[in-house]
Amino acid sequence: MELRDDQTTQHAIGNRTYIVANVAPLDVDGVRTSEVGAAIWLVAFVALLPFYGALEDSGRTWWLWTCLAGFGIGLFGVEYCRRRRKARAERETA
């Protein structure tokens, strides 16, 4: 088996040589990544809800609100990425 790739490019910068492969990104528009991130924050929020009393006693209720804020910001990110994907699709068809 020969592991050869003719699509790689070499760039010499100073004393170093960098090899760059021509690889397409997995998630071009970022919608799925934003959705997964928002979902993880929501799961963390729901997982911490039963421990509200213990969090309050130890002064760590900010953990709960950080998860909720992460979910909210994630929703903004999902909407931003969806709008960007739609604008890119419209630009490609025009």
mmCIF file as gemmi writes it, N, C-alpha and C atoms, coordinates in Angstrom:
data_model
loop_
_atom_site.group_PDB
_atom_site.id
_atom_site.type_symbol
_atom_site.label_atom_id
_atom_site.label_alt_id
_atom_site.label_comp_id
_atom_site.label_asym_id
_atom_site.label_entity_id
_atom_site.label_seq_id
_atom_site.pdbx_PDB_ins_code
_atom_site.Cartn_x
_atom_site.Cartn_y
_atom_site.Cartn_z
_atom_site.occupancy
_atom_site.B_iso_or_equiv
_atom_site.pdbx_formal_charge
_atom_site.auth_seq_id
_atom_site.auth_asym_id
_atom_site.pdbx_PDB_model_num
ATOM 1 N N . MET Axp A 1 ? 0.851 -1.167 0 1 0 ? 1 A 1
ATOM 2 C CA . MET Axp A 1 ? 0 0 0 1 0 ? 1 A 1
ATOM 3 C C . MET Axp A 1 ? 0.902 1.238 0 1 0 ? 1 A 1
ATOM 4 N N . GLU Axp A 2 ? 0.627 2.126 -0.889 1 0 ? 2 A 1
ATOM 5 C CA . GLU Axp A 2 ? 1.416 3.352 -0.996 1 0 ? 2 A 1
ATOM 6 C C . GLU Axp A 2 ? 0.58 4.522 -0.5 1 0 ? 2 A 1
ATOM 7 N N . LEU Axp A 3 ? 1.088 5.216 0.476 1 0 ? 3 A 1
ATOM 8 C CA . LEU Axp A 3 ? 0.387 6.364 1.047 1 0 ? 3 A 1
ATOM 9 C C . LEU Axp A 3 ? 0.96 7.634 0.445 1 0 ? 3 A 1
ATOM 10 N N . ARG Axp A 4 ? 0.536 7.939 -0.744 1 0 ? 4 A 1
ATOM 11 C CA . ARG Axp A 4 ? 1.052 9.111 -1.426 1 0 ? 4 A 1
ATOM 12 C C . ARG Axp A 4 ? -0.114 10.011 -1.807 1 0 ? 4 A 1
ATOM 13 N N . ASP Axp A 5 ? 0.064 11.288 -1.634 1 0 ? 5 A 1
ATOM 14 C CA . ASP Axp A 5 ? -0.978 12.252 -1.971 1 0 ? 5 A 1
ATOM 15 C C . ASP Axp A 5 ? -0.339 13.358 -2.791 1 0 ? 5 A 1
ATOM 16 N N . ASP Axp A 6 ? -0.749 13.484 -4.029 1 0 ? 6 A 1
ATOM 17 C CA . ASP Axp A 6 ? -0.166 14.481 -4.915 1 0 ? 6 A 1
ATOM 18 C C . ASP Axp A 6 ? -0.774 15.867 -4.723 1 0 ? 6 A 1
ATOM 19 N N . GLN Axp A 7 ? -1.758 15.989 -3.85 1 0 ? 7 A 1
ATOM 20 C CA . GLN Axp A 7 ? -2.442 17.259 -3.687 1 0 ? 7 A 1
ATOM 21 C C . GLN Axp A 7 ? -1.84 18.12 -2.578 1 0 ? 7 A 1
ATOM 22 N N . THR Axp A 8 ? -0.86 17.629 -1.871 1 0 ? 8 A 1
ATOM 23 C CA . THR Axp A 8 ? -0.278 18.426 -0.799 1 0 ? 8 A 1
ATOM 24 C C . THR Axp A 8 ? 0.59 19.536 -1.369 1 0 ? 8 A 1
ATOM 25 N N . THR Axp A 9 ? 0.706 20.61 -0.624 1 0 ? 9 A 1
ATOM 26 C CA . THR Axp A 9 ? 1.494 21.762 -1.026 1 0 ? 9 A 1
ATOM 27 C C . THR Axp A 9 ? 2.502 22.053 0.082 1 0 ? 9 A 1
ATOM 28 N N . GLN Axp A 10 ? 3.694 22.455 -0.306 1 0 ? 10 A 1
ATOM 29 C CA . GLN Axp A 10 ? 4.707 22.814 0.674 1 0 ? 10 A 1
ATOM 30 C C . GLN Axp A 10 ? 4.949 24.318 0.627 1 0 ? 10 A 1
ATOM 31 N N . HIS Axp A 11 ? 5.016 24.912 1.811 1 0 ? 11 A 1
ATOM 32 C CA . HIS Axp A 11 ? 5.297 26.338 1.936 1 0 ? 11 A 1
ATOM 33 C C . HIS Axp A 11 ? 6.506 26.498 2.847 1 0 ? 11 A 1
ATOM 34 N N . ALA Axp A 12 ? 7.5 27.206 2.38 1 0 ? 12 A 1
ATOM 35 C CA . ALA Axp A 12 ? 8.678 27.473 3.206 1 0 ? 12 A 1
ATOM 36 C C . ALA Axp A 12 ? 8.567 28.888 3.756 1 0 ? 12 A 1
ATOM 37 N N . ILE Axp A 13 ? 8.52 28.981 5.07 1 0 ? 13 A 1
ATOM 38 C CA . ILE Axp A 13 ? 8.451 30.271 5.74 1 0 ? 13 A 1
ATOM 39 C C . ILE Axp A 13 ? 9.613 30.307 6.731 1 0 ? 13 A 1
ATOM 40 N N . GLY Axp A 14 ? 10.576 31.14 6.455 1 0 ? 14 A 1
ATOM 41 C CA . GLY Axp A 14 ? 11.757 31.204 7.312 1 0 ? 14 A 1
ATOM 42 C C . GLY Axp A 14 ? 12.539 29.9 7.228 1 0 ? 14 A 1
ATOM 43 N N . ASN Axp A 15 ? 12.834 29.335 8.378 1 0 ? 15 A 1
ATOM 44 C CA . ASN Axp A 15 ? 13.583 28.085 8.433 1 0 ? 15 A 1
ATOM 45 C C . ASN Axp A 15 ? 12.692 26.857 8.459 1 0 ? 15 A 1
ATOM 46 N N . ARG Axp A 16 ? 11.405 27.045 8.39 1 0 ? 16 A 1
ATOM 47 C CA . ARG Axp A 16 ? 10.466 25.923 8.503 1 0 ? 16 A 1
ATOM 48 C C . ARG Axp A 16 ? 9.751 25.674 7.181 1 0 ? 16 A 1
ATOM 49 N N . THR Axp A 17 ? 9.418 24.411 6.956 1 0 ? 17 A 1
ATOM 50 C CA . THR Axp A 17 ? 8.643 24.019 5.787 1 0 ? 17 A 1
ATOM 51 C C . THR Axp A 17 ? 7.322 23.437 6.27 1 0 ? 17 A 1
ATOM 52 N N . TYR Axp A 18 ? 6.229 23.991 5.784 1 0 ? 18 A 1
ATOM 53 C CA . TYR Axp A 18 ? 4.895 23.549 6.181 1 0 ? 18 A 1
ATOM 54 C C . TYR Axp A 18 ? 4.275 22.777 5.024 1 0 ? 18 A 1
ATOM 55 N N . ILE Axp A 19 ? 3.664 21.648 5.352 1 0 ? 19 A 1
ATOM 56 C CA . ILE Axp A 19 ? 2.965 20.848 4.353 1 0 ? 19 A 1
ATOM 57 C C . ILE Axp A 19 ? 1.476 21.053 4.569 1 0 ? 19 A 1
ATOM 58 N N . VAL Axp A 20 ? 0.77 21.474 3.529 1 0 ? 20 A 1
ATOM 59 C CA . VAL Axp A 20 ? -0.646 21.772 3.607 1 0 ? 20 A 1
ATOM 60 C C . VAL Axp A 20 ? -1.39 20.838 2.66 1 0 ? 20 A 1
ATOM 61 N N . ALA Axp A 21 ? -2.345 20.085 3.206 1 0 ? 21 A 1
ATOM 62 C CA . ALA Axp A 21 ? -3.151 19.186 2.392 1 0 ? 21 A 1
ATOM 63 C C . ALA Axp A 21 ? -4.41 19.914 1.928 1 0 ? 21 A 1
ATOM 64 N N . ASN Axp A 22 ? -4.857 19.605 0.751 1 0 ? 22 A 1
ATOM 65 C CA . ASN Axp A 22 ? -6.07 20.194 0.195 1 0 ? 22 A 1
ATOM 66 C C . ASN Axp A 22 ? -7.261 19.381 0.693 1 0 ? 22 A 1
ATOM 67 N N . VAL Axp A 23 ? -7.805 19.779 1.852 1 0 ? 23 A 1
ATOM 68 C CA . VAL Axp A 23 ? -8.891 19.049 2.483 1 0 ? 23 A 1
ATOM 69 C C . VAL Axp A 23 ? -10.075 19.991 2.646 1 0 ? 23 A 1
ATOM 70 N N . ALA Axp A 24 ? -11.242 19.528 2.234 1 0 ? 24 A 1
ATOM 71 C CA . ALA Axp A 24 ? -12.451 20.338 2.387 1 0 ? 24 A 1
ATOM 72 C C . ALA Axp A 24 ? -12.909 20.314 3.842 1 0 ? 24 A 1
ATOM 73 N N . PRO Axp A 25 ? -13.414 21.43 4.378 1 0 ? 25 A 1
ATOM 74 C CA . PRO Axp A 25 ? -13.9 21.434 5.752 1 0 ? 25 A 1
ATOM 75 C C . PRO Axp A 25 ? -15.135 20.554 5.896 1 0 ? 25 A 1
ATOM 76 N N . LEU Axp A 26 ? -15.336 19.996 7.082 1 0 ? 26 A 1
ATOM 77 C CA . LEU Axp A 26 ? -16.459 19.1 7.312 1 0 ? 26 A 1
ATOM 78 C C . LEU Axp A 26 ? -17.779 19.847 7.416 1 0 ? 26 A 1
ATOM 79 N N . ASP Axp A 27 ? -17.785 20.952 8.138 1 0 ? 27 A 1
ATOM 80 C CA . ASP Axp A 27 ? -19.022 21.7 8.363 1 0 ? 27 A 1
ATOM 81 C C . ASP Axp A 27 ? -18.797 23.124 7.883 1 0 ? 27 A 1
ATOM 82 N N . VAL Axp A 28 ? -19.167 23.381 6.644 1 0 ? 28 A 1
ATOM 83 C CA . VAL Axp A 28 ? -18.857 24.661 6.028 1 0 ? 28 A 1
ATOM 84 C C . VAL Axp A 28 ? -19.67 25.798 6.641 1 0 ? 28 A 1
ATOM 85 N N . ASP Axp A 29 ? -20.942 25.576 6.897 1 0 ? 29 A 1
ATOM 86 C CA . ASP Axp A 29 ? -21.789 26.684 7.339 1 0 ? 29 A 1
ATOM 87 C C . ASP Axp A 29 ? -21.882 26.819 8.86 1 0 ? 29 A 1
ATOM 88 N N . GLY Axp A 30 ? -21.495 25.835 9.628 1 0 ? 30 A 1
ATOM 89 C CA . GLY Axp A 30 ? -21.459 25.943 11.083 1 0 ? 30 A 1
ATOM 90 C C . GLY Axp A 30 ? -22.78 25.763 11.789 1 0 ? 30 A 1
ATOM 91 N N . VAL Axp A 31 ? -23.848 25.446 11.059 1 0 ? 31 A 1
ATOM 92 C CA . VAL Axp A 31 ? -25.161 25.301 11.689 1 0 ? 31 A 1
ATOM 93 C C . VAL Axp A 31 ? -25.162 24.112 12.653 1 0 ? 31 A 1
ATOM 94 N N . ARG Axp A 32 ? -24.691 22.981 12.193 1 0 ? 32 A 1
ATOM 95 C CA . ARG Axp A 32 ? -24.698 21.786 13.034 1 0 ? 32 A 1
ATOM 96 C C . ARG Axp A 32 ? -23.822 21.985 14.28 1 0 ? 32 A 1
ATOM 97 N N . THR Axp A 33 ? -22.68 22.603 14.1 1 0 ? 33 A 1
ATOM 98 C CA . THR Axp A 33 ? -21.793 22.852 15.227 1 0 ? 33 A 1
ATOM 99 C C . THR Axp A 33 ? -22.465 23.747 16.265 1 0 ? 33 A 1
ATOM 100 N N . SER Axp A 34 ? -23.145 24.783 15.81 1 0 ? 34 A 1
ATOM 101 C CA . SER Axp A 34 ? -23.86 25.681 16.73 1 0 ? 34 A 1
ATOM 102 C C . SER Axp A 34 ? -25.009 24.958 17.42 1 0 ? 34 A 1
ATOM 103 N N . GLU Axp A 35 ? -25.713 24.12 16.69 1 0 ? 35 A 1
ATOM 104 C CA . GLU Axp A 35 ? -26.823 23.366 17.282 1 0 ? 35 A 1
ATOM 105 C C . GLU Axp A 35 ? -26.338 22.409 18.357 1 0 ? 35 A 1
ATOM 106 N N . VAL Axp A 36 ? -25.251 21.714 18.08 1 0 ? 36 A 1
ATOM 107 C CA . VAL Axp A 36 ? -24.709 20.775 19.066 1 0 ? 36 A 1
ATOM 108 C C . VAL Axp A 36 ? -24.219 21.526 20.296 1 0 ? 36 A 1
ATOM 109 N N . GLY Axp A 37 ? -23.546 22.643 20.106 1 0 ? 37 A 1
ATOM 110 C CA . GLY Axp A 37 ? -23.079 23.433 21.241 1 0 ? 37 A 1
ATOM 111 C C . GLY Axp A 37 ? -24.225 23.929 22.102 1 0 ? 37 A 1
ATOM 112 N N . ALA Axp A 38 ? -25.283 24.442 21.47 1 0 ? 38 A 1
ATOM 113 C CA . ALA Axp A 38 ? -26.446 24.925 22.226 1 0 ? 38 A 1
ATOM 114 C C . ALA Axp A 38 ? -27.117 23.771 22.965 1 0 ? 38 A 1
ATOM 115 N N . ALA Axp A 39 ? -27.195 22.623 22.318 1 0 ? 39 A 1
ATOM 116 C CA . ALA Axp A 39 ? -27.822 21.461 22.962 1 0 ? 39 A 1
ATOM 117 C C . ALA Axp A 39 ? -27.023 21.004 24.178 1 0 ? 39 A 1
ATOM 118 N N . ILE Axp A 40 ? -25.716 21.042 24.093 1 0 ? 40 A 1
ATOM 119 C CA . ILE Axp A 40 ? -24.883 20.648 25.234 1 0 ? 40 A 1
ATOM 120 C C . ILE Axp A 40 ? -25.107 21.593 26.414 1 0 ? 40 A 1
ATOM 121 N N . TRP Axp A 41 ? -25.187 22.897 26.157 1 0 ? 41 A 1
ATOM 122 C CA . TRP Axp A 41 ? -25.458 23.849 27.238 1 0 ? 41 A 1
ATOM 123 C C . TRP Axp A 41 ? -26.827 23.6 27.856 1 0 ? 41 A 1
ATOM 124 N N . LEU Axp A 42 ? -27.834 23.269 27.037 1 0 ? 42 A 1
ATOM 125 C CA . LEU Axp A 42 ? -29.174 22.998 27.556 1 0 ? 42 A 1
ATOM 126 C C . LEU Axp A 42 ? -29.176 21.736 28.413 1 0 ? 42 A 1
ATOM 127 N N . VAL Axp A 43 ? -28.493 20.696 27.968 1 0 ? 43 A 1
ATOM 128 C CA . VAL Axp A 43 ? -28.408 19.453 28.744 1 0 ? 43 A 1
ATOM 129 C C . VAL Axp A 43 ? -27.724 19.72 30.083 1 0 ? 43 A 1
ATOM 130 N N . ALA Axp A 44 ? -26.672 20.528 30.071 1 0 ? 44 A 1
ATOM 131 C CA . ALA Axp A 44 ? -25.982 20.86 31.32 1 0 ? 44 A 1
ATOM 132 C C . ALA Axp A 44 ? -26.915 21.622 32.267 1 0 ? 44 A 1
ATOM 133 N N . PHE Axp A 45 ? -27.707 22.546 31.724 1 0 ? 45 A 1
ATOM 134 C CA . PHE Axp A 45 ? -28.66 23.299 32.543 1 0 ? 45 A 1
ATOM 135 C C . PHE Axp A 45 ? -29.677 22.367 33.186 1 0 ? 45 A 1
ATOM 136 N N . VAL Axp A 46 ? -30.26 21.478 32.381 1 0 ? 46 A 1
ATOM 137 C CA . VAL Axp A 46 ? -31.269 20.551 32.899 1 0 ? 46 A 1
ATOM 138 C C . VAL Axp A 46 ? -30.644 19.59 33.914 1 0 ? 46 A 1
ATOM 139 N N . ALA Axp A 47 ? -29.408 19.171 33.672 1 0 ? 47 A 1
ATOM 140 C CA . ALA Axp A 47 ? -28.732 18.257 34.597 1 0 ? 47 A 1
ATOM 141 C C . ALA Axp A 47 ? -28.449 18.924 35.937 1 0 ? 47 A 1
ATOM 142 N N . LEU Axp A 48 ? -28.243 20.221 35.951 1 0 ? 48 A 1
ATOM 143 C CA . LEU Axp A 48 ? -27.953 20.932 37.199 1 0 ? 48 A 1
ATOM 144 C C . LEU Axp A 48 ? -29.209 21.346 37.975 1 0 ? 48 A 1
ATOM 145 N N . LEU Axp A 49 ? -30.365 21.355 37.321 1 0 ? 49 A 1
ATOM 146 C CA . LEU Axp A 49 ? -31.591 21.791 38 1 0 ? 49 A 1
ATOM 147 C C . LEU Axp A 49 ? -31.893 21.013 39.28 1 0 ? 49 A 1
ATOM 148 N N . PRO Axp A 50 ? -31.761 19.689 39.31 1 0 ? 50 A 1
ATOM 149 C CA . PRO Axp A 50 ? -32.054 18.978 40.562 1 0 ? 50 A 1
ATOM 150 C C . PRO Axp A 50 ? -31.122 19.349 41.715 1 0 ? 50 A 1
ATOM 151 N N . PHE Axp A 51 ? -29.992 19.927 41.41 1 0 ? 51 A 1
ATOM 152 C CA . PHE Axp A 51 ? -29.014 20.28 42.439 1 0 ? 51 A 1
ATOM 153 C C . PHE Axp A 51 ? -29.063 21.761 42.799 1 0 ? 51 A 1
ATOM 154 N N . TYR Axp A 52 ? -30.177 22.421 42.509 1 0 ? 52 A 1
ATOM 155 C CA . TYR Axp A 52 ? -30.275 23.857 42.758 1 0 ? 52 A 1
ATOM 156 C C . TYR Axp A 52 ? -30.019 24.193 44.23 1 0 ? 52 A 1
ATOM 157 N N . GLY Axp A 53 ? -30.581 23.411 45.125 1 0 ? 53 A 1
ATOM 158 C CA . GLY Axp A 53 ? -30.398 23.676 46.559 1 0 ? 53 A 1
ATOM 159 C C . GLY Axp A 53 ? -28.932 23.572 46.972 1 0 ? 53 A 1
ATOM 160 N N . ALA Axp A 54 ? -28.265 22.536 46.508 1 0 ? 54 A 1
ATOM 161 C CA . ALA Axp A 54 ? -26.851 22.359 46.849 1 0 ? 54 A 1
ATOM 162 C C . ALA Axp A 54 ? -26 23.458 46.219 1 0 ? 54 A 1
ATOM 163 N N . LEU Axp A 55 ? -26.35 23.855 45.013 1 0 ? 55 A 1
ATOM 164 C CA . LEU Axp A 55 ? -25.619 24.94 44.361 1 0 ? 55 A 1
ATOM 165 C C . LEU Axp A 55 ? -25.812 26.249 45.112 1 0 ? 55 A 1
ATOM 166 N N . GLU Axp A 56 ? -27.028 26.466 45.576 1 0 ? 56 A 1
ATOM 167 C CA . GLU Axp A 56 ? -27.315 27.698 46.314 1 0 ? 56 A 1
ATOM 168 C C . GLU Axp A 56 ? -26.571 27.722 47.646 1 0 ? 56 A 1
ATOM 169 N N . ASP Axp A 57 ? -26.533 26.587 48.329 1 0 ? 57 A 1
ATOM 170 C CA . ASP Axp A 57 ? -25.831 26.515 49.618 1 0 ? 57 A 1
ATOM 171 C C . ASP Axp A 57 ? -24.333 26.764 49.469 1 0 ? 57 A 1
ATOM 172 N N . SER Axp A 58 ? -23.759 26.315 48.364 1 0 ? 58 A 1
ATOM 173 C CA . SER Axp A 58 ? -22.313 26.476 48.169 1 0 ? 58 A 1
ATOM 174 C C . SER Axp A 58 ? -21.961 27.752 47.413 1 0 ? 58 A 1
ATOM 175 N N . GLY Axp A 59 ? -22.962 28.54 47.054 1 0 ? 59 A 1
ATOM 176 C CA . GLY Axp A 59 ? -22.705 29.801 46.346 1 0 ? 59 A 1
ATOM 177 C C . GLY Axp A 59 ? -22.325 29.603 44.889 1 0 ? 59 A 1
ATOM 178 N N . ARG Axp A 60 ? -22.796 28.531 44.293 1 0 ? 60 A 1
ATOM 179 C CA . ARG Axp A 60 ? -22.441 28.227 42.897 1 0 ? 60 A 1
ATOM 180 C C . ARG Axp A 60 ? -23.655 28.214 41.967 1 0 ? 60 A 1
ATOM 181 N N . THR Axp A 61 ? -24.655 29.014 42.262 1 0 ? 61 A 1
ATOM 182 C CA . THR Axp A 61 ? -25.799 29.073 41.352 1 0 ? 61 A 1
ATOM 183 C C . THR Axp A 61 ? -25.41 29.674 40.002 1 0 ? 61 A 1
ATOM 184 N N . TRP Axp A 62 ? -24.267 30.336 39.963 1 0 ? 62 A 1
ATOM 185 C CA . TRP Axp A 62 ? -23.8 30.909 38.697 1 0 ? 62 A 1
ATOM 186 C C . TRP Axp A 62 ? -23.541 29.815 37.666 1 0 ? 62 A 1
ATOM 187 N N . TRP Axp A 63 ? -23.259 28.581 38.112 1 0 ? 63 A 1
ATOM 188 C CA . TRP Axp A 63 ? -23.087 27.471 37.173 1 0 ? 63 A 1
ATOM 189 C C . TRP Axp A 63 ? -24.366 27.283 36.359 1 0 ? 63 A 1
ATOM 190 N N . LEU Axp A 64 ? -25.488 27.313 37.057 1 0 ? 64 A 1
ATOM 191 C CA . LEU Axp A 64 ? -26.784 27.117 36.412 1 0 ? 64 A 1
ATOM 192 C C . LEU Axp A 64 ? -27.055 28.228 35.402 1 0 ? 64 A 1
ATOM 193 N N . TRP Axp A 65 ? -26.806 29.466 35.81 1 0 ? 65 A 1
ATOM 194 C CA . TRP Axp A 65 ? -27.112 30.592 34.932 1 0 ? 65 A 1
ATOM 195 C C . TRP Axp A 65 ? -26.105 30.706 33.787 1 0 ? 65 A 1
ATOM 196 N N . THR Axp A 66 ? -24.897 30.224 33.993 1 0 ? 66 A 1
ATOM 197 C CA . THR Axp A 66 ? -23.926 30.185 32.899 1 0 ? 66 A 1
ATOM 198 C C . THR Axp A 66 ? -24.394 29.221 31.815 1 0 ? 66 A 1
ATOM 199 N N . CYS Axp A 67 ? -24.929 28.08 32.224 1 0 ? 67 A 1
ATOM 200 C CA . CYS Axp A 67 ? -25.454 27.116 31.253 1 0 ? 67 A 1
ATOM 201 C C . CYS Axp A 67 ? -26.622 27.713 30.477 1 0 ? 67 A 1
ATOM 202 N N . LEU Axp A 68 ? -27.488 28.414 31.182 1 0 ? 68 A 1
ATOM 203 C CA . LEU Axp A 68 ? -28.634 29.029 30.51 1 0 ? 68 A 1
ATOM 204 C C . LEU Axp A 68 ? -28.178 30.12 29.547 1 0 ? 68 A 1
ATOM 205 N N . ALA Axp A 69 ? -27.206 30.908 29.946 1 0 ? 69 A 1
ATOM 206 C CA . ALA Axp A 69 ? -26.674 31.945 29.061 1 0 ? 69 A 1
ATOM 207 C C . ALA Axp A 69 ? -25.983 31.318 27.85 1 0 ? 69 A 1
ATOM 208 N N . GLY Axp A 70 ? -25.241 30.233 28.062 1 0 ? 70 A 1
ATOM 209 C CA . GLY Axp A 70 ? -24.595 29.537 26.945 1 0 ? 70 A 1
ATOM 210 C C . GLY Axp A 70 ? -25.615 29.019 25.951 1 0 ? 70 A 1
ATOM 211 N N . PHE Axp A 71 ? -26.719 28.494 26.456 1 0 ? 71 A 1
ATOM 212 C CA . PHE Axp A 71 ? -27.793 28.031 25.562 1 0 ? 71 A 1
ATOM 213 C C . PHE Axp A 71 ? -28.386 29.193 24.775 1 0 ? 71 A 1
ATOM 214 N N . GLY Axp A 72 ? -28.647 30.307 25.453 1 0 ? 72 A 1
ATOM 215 C CA . GLY Axp A 72 ? -29.221 31.471 24.764 1 0 ? 72 A 1
ATOM 216 C C . GLY Axp A 72 ? -28.295 32.022 23.699 1 0 ? 72 A 1
ATOM 217 N N . ILE Axp A 73 ? -27.011 32.143 24.017 1 0 ? 73 A 1
ATOM 218 C CA . ILE Axp A 73 ? -26.041 32.62 23.027 1 0 ? 73 A 1
ATOM 219 C C . ILE Axp A 73 ? -25.92 31.623 21.887 1 0 ? 73 A 1
ATOM 220 N N . GLY Axp A 74 ? -26.012 30.331 22.214 1 0 ? 74 A 1
ATOM 221 C CA . GLY Axp A 74 ? -25.985 29.296 21.178 1 0 ? 74 A 1
ATOM 222 C C . GLY Axp A 74 ? -27.147 29.43 20.206 1 0 ? 74 A 1
ATOM 223 N N . LEU Axp A 75 ? -28.319 29.809 20.717 1 0 ? 75 A 1
ATOM 224 C CA . LEU Axp A 75 ? -29.472 30.015 19.827 1 0 ? 75 A 1
ATOM 225 C C . LEU Axp A 75 ? -29.224 31.171 18.869 1 0 ? 75 A 1
ATOM 226 N N . PHE Axp A 76 ? -28.595 32.241 19.373 1 0 ? 76 A 1
ATOM 227 C CA . PHE Axp A 76 ? -28.233 33.346 18.483 1 0 ? 76 A 1
ATOM 228 C C . PHE Axp A 76 ? -27.243 32.865 17.42 1 0 ? 76 A 1
ATOM 229 N N . GLY Axp A 77 ? -26.299 32.028 17.829 1 0 ? 77 A 1
ATOM 230 C CA . GLY Axp A 77 ? -25.321 31.488 16.892 1 0 ? 77 A 1
ATOM 231 C C . GLY Axp A 77 ? -25.959 30.626 15.824 1 0 ? 77 A 1
ATOM 232 N N . VAL Axp A 78 ? -26.925 29.812 16.209 1 0 ? 78 A 1
ATOM 233 C CA . VAL Axp A 78 ? -27.629 28.963 15.239 1 0 ? 78 A 1
ATOM 234 C C . VAL Axp A 78 ? -28.352 29.833 14.223 1 0 ? 78 A 1
ATOM 235 N N . GLU Axp A 79 ? -29.054 30.845 14.7 1 0 ? 79 A 1
ATOM 236 C CA . GLU Axp A 79 ? -29.79 31.727 13.781 1 0 ? 79 A 1
ATOM 237 C C . GLU Axp A 79 ? -28.835 32.48 12.866 1 0 ? 79 A 1
ATOM 238 N N . TYR Axp A 80 ? -27.72 32.953 13.41 1 0 ? 80 A 1
ATOM 239 C CA . TYR Axp A 80 ? -26.723 33.651 12.593 1 0 ? 80 A 1
ATOM 240 C C . TYR Axp A 80 ? -26.192 32.735 11.486 1 0 ? 80 A 1
ATOM 241 N N . CYS Axp A 81 ? -25.851 31.505 11.852 1 0 ? 81 A 1
ATOM 242 C CA . CYS Axp A 81 ? -25.303 30.566 10.865 1 0 ? 81 A 1
ATOM 243 C C . CYS Axp A 81 ? -26.341 30.19 9.816 1 0 ? 81 A 1
ATOM 244 N N . ARG Axp A 82 ? -27.589 30.053 10.219 1 0 ? 82 A 1
ATOM 245 C CA . ARG Axp A 82 ? -28.652 29.751 9.238 1 0 ? 82 A 1
ATOM 246 C C . ARG Axp A 82 ? -28.828 30.901 8.249 1 0 ? 82 A 1
ATOM 247 N N . ARG Axp A 83 ? -28.825 32.125 8.756 1 0 ? 83 A 1
ATOM 248 C CA . ARG Axp A 83 ? -28.954 33.277 7.859 1 0 ? 83 A 1
ATOM 249 C C . ARG Axp A 83 ? -27.758 33.383 6.925 1 0 ? 83 A 1
ATOM 250 N N . ARG Axp A 84 ? -26.564 33.1 7.459 1 0 ? 84 A 1
ATOM 251 C CA . ARG Axp A 84 ? -25.364 33.139 6.626 1 0 ? 84 A 1
ATOM 252 C C . ARG Axp A 84 ? -25.415 32.066 5.543 1 0 ? 84 A 1
ATOM 253 N N . ARG Axp A 85 ? -25.887 30.86 5.898 1 0 ? 85 A 1
ATOM 254 C CA . ARG Axp A 85 ? -26.02 29.781 4.913 1 0 ? 85 A 1
ATOM 255 C C . ARG Axp A 85 ? -27.018 30.161 3.822 1 0 ? 85 A 1
ATOM 256 N N . LYS Axp A 86 ? -28.126 30.774 4.227 1 0 ? 86 A 1
ATOM 257 C CA . LYS Axp A 86 ? -29.132 31.196 3.251 1 0 ? 86 A 1
ATOM 258 C C . LYS Axp A 86 ? -28.589 32.28 2.342 1 0 ? 86 A 1
ATOM 259 N N . ALA Axp A 87 ? -27.857 33.251 2.888 1 0 ? 87 A 1
ATOM 260 C CA . ALA Axp A 87 ? -27.289 34.325 2.072 1 0 ? 87 A 1
ATOM 261 C C . ALA Axp A 87 ? -26.241 33.784 1.097 1 0 ? 87 A 1
ATOM 262 N N . ARG Axp A 88 ? -25.442 32.82 1.549 1 0 ? 88 A 1
ATOM 263 C CA . ARG Axp A 88 ? -24.438 32.233 0.658 1 0 ? 88 A 1
ATOM 264 C C . ARG Axp A 88 ? -25.104 31.452 -0.467 1 0 ? 88 A 1
ATOM 265 N N . ALA Axp A 89 ? -26.207 30.747 -0.161 1 0 ? 89 A 1
ATOM 266 C CA . ALA Axp A 89 ? -26.91 30.004 -1.189 1 0 ? 89 A 1
ATOM 267 C C . ALA Axp A 89 ? -27.537 30.944 -2.207 1 0 ? 89 A 1
ATOM 268 N N . GLU Axp A 90 ? -28.08 32.05 -1.75 1 0 ? 90 A 1
ATOM 269 C CA . GLU Axp A 90 ? -28.673 33.033 -2.667 1 0 ? 90 A 1
ATOM 270 C C . GLU Axp A 90 ? -27.593 33.682 -3.54 1 0 ? 90 A 1
ATOM 271 N N . ARG Axp A 91 ? -26.425 33.949 -2.961 1 0 ? 91 A 1
ATOM 272 C CA . ARG Axp A 91 ? -25.338 34.543 -3.712 1 0 ? 91 A 1
ATOM 273 C C . ARG Axp A 91 ? -24.814 33.589 -4.792 1 0 ? 91 A 1
ATOM 274 N N . GLU Axp A 92 ? -24.79 32.287 -4.487 1 0 ? 92 A 1
ATOM 275 C CA . GLU Axp A 92 ? -24.305 31.305 -5.457 1 0 ? 92 A 1
ATOM 276 C C . GLU Axp A 92 ? -25.27 31.122 -6.614 1 0 ? 92 A 1
ATOM 277 N N . THR Axp A 93 ? -26.576 31.278 -6.363 1 0 ? 93 A 1
ATOM 278 C CA . THR Axp A 93 ? -27.562 31.106 -7.429 1 0 ? 93 A 1
ATOM 279 C C . THR Axp A 93 ? -27.705 32.361 -8.276 1 0 ? 93 A 1
ATOM 280 N N . ALA Axp A 94 ? -27.282 33.496 -7.753 1 0 ? 94 A 1
ATOM 281 C CA . ALA Axp A 94 ? -27.419 34.762 -8.512 1 0 ? 94 A 1
ATOM 282 C C . ALA Axp A 94 ? -26.328 34.931 -9.537 1 0 ? 94 A 1
